[in-house]
């Protein structure tokens, strides 16, 4: 049944993505990347997560007797609506930021960034905007272009919405209060809320390159399904089979070079659906391990924002691109590392646990 669920969901998502992409192009719903290196992606249709939601919803309708699947898809749809609102808000341009290049013969500092000769970056922070006039007057930088910055909901509003999603999941009573053999009791509620917030933001942050998020979620979800089979937990496999199918189906159009982007609609839905499947399937500990790369990316970004470390570009995968790694190499690195972590975790459980 797991294989049937995967095939049905993958084929349905391919079908829906094809038509959603056409509709989005006709409606002019396209992306405006803020990362300088991704200017060539301008015009790619976004909000492709709508197709992922349709694929998951069809699977839930066909396999409606699978309670864990129906609950997972309901949480996905709820999270997808929250992401959709953010995507719609993002269609409005908040400001246009200048892109500056160092034309001096030595490194210069603008804002928190240090640009080597020939390097360029967006003038984004208040400090960078304050430094700009004097650097222009001194002939140390030149303006090479402008980047439109989309309007976004506030971080507070996003977190509140994610807390509500966590409360939705906790209120179902479908999440076991026992975690790793310990009885959490009422404390399972904040744990669920924290898990939902963490998963959504991890997937959302990693969704910055073609196929990066969808590929990682496909690997992690498939690994969770395999782990559930190994541990004799068949009811946990179906939701992860659907998540794998949704991710693989979307990758047909989202792999490098992508012809559609999932947007917050997709990343919110995948993040919420993944953690829901982990909680209701009682494999949350393995699900967290499988999502290690996105989680590490969030930790690195938080360290950057807390001024513990300094990244030239945030998040980490954009820093790697900034340092000269090609997008295809970064995607391959992240996918392969996720696969290695998942395989290692399964083998350790099998032979050493």
TASULFEN-V929910 format. One line per field, one symbol per residue. phi: phi as a letter, one per 20 degrees, with the letter a starting at -180 (. if undefined). psi: psi as a letter, one per 40 degrees, with the letter a starting at -180 (. if undefined). burial: + if it has 16 or more other C-alpha atoms within 10 Angstrom, else -. A space follows every 50 residues. Layout:
BEGIN
phi = ???
psi = ???
burial = ???
END
This chain:
BEGIN
phi = .gfffffffffffgfffgffgfffffemececgeegfdgfegoffdmfgg ffffffffffffdffegffgfffffgfffffffffffffffeeeadefdd dfdeebfcdcmeedefgnfcafedegfffffggffffemeccedrccfdf fcffgffffffffffffgffffmeefeeclndeemfffffffffffffff ffffffecbgmfffffffffffffffffffemcffeffgfffffffffff fgddffefdbdfmfgfffffffffffffffelcfffgfffegffffffff fffffemfccdfbdegffffffeoffffffffffffffffffffffffff ddf
psi = ddddddddddddddddddddddddddefgiighehdefdeehehhafedd ddddddddddddfdegdddddddddddddddddddddddeehhdihiihi hheieiiihhbeihhiheiiiigdiddddddddddddefdiiheaihhhi hiiiddddddddddddddddedeehhehhfehhdbeeddddddddddddd dddddegeihedddddddddddddddddddefgddedddddddddddddd ddeeihhieiidadddddddddddddddddeffdddddddfddddddddd dddddefdihhdhiadddddddeehidddddddddddddddddddddddd ee.
burial = ----++++++++++++++-++--++---+++++++-----+-++++++++ ++++++++++-------+++++++++++++++++-++--++-----++++ ++++---+-++-+-+++--+++++---+---+--+----++++---+-++ ++-----+--++++++++++---++-+-+--------++-+++-++++++ ++++++++++++++++++++++++++++-----+++++++++++++++++ +++++--+++++++++++++++++++++++++++-++++++++++-++-+ +--+------++++++++-+++----++-++--++--++-+++-++---- ---
END
